[in-house]
Amino acid sequence: MPKKRKGIVQIRFEILEYLYYNSQPQPRTHVWRKATTLSYDDFIKHLEGLIEKELVLDKNGDLQISKKGRDTYDKLSQVLFTIL
């Protein structure tokens, strides 16, 4: 059976989840390797979307979840829990 591709929501949720539970600033390449199975270029596209929405902070290549990102993760995880 072929491997199912992850959607945008799932990918971005996984990045937020990793940063949520690893709250200290994390090097960008570390997050890419630990939170995703994406190519680096695809990871950067999703990361830029999260930064643009102010869910993730980028401090000279170190990533950290923002307050807004933390709140968004909490809401998403509650909704996912109720439907799964």
Buried (B, 14 or more C-beta within 10 A) or exposed (E): EEEEEBEEEEBBBBBBBBBBEBEEBBEBEEBBEEBBEBEEEEBEEBBEBBBEEEBBBBEEEBBBBBEEBBEBBEEBBEEEEEEE
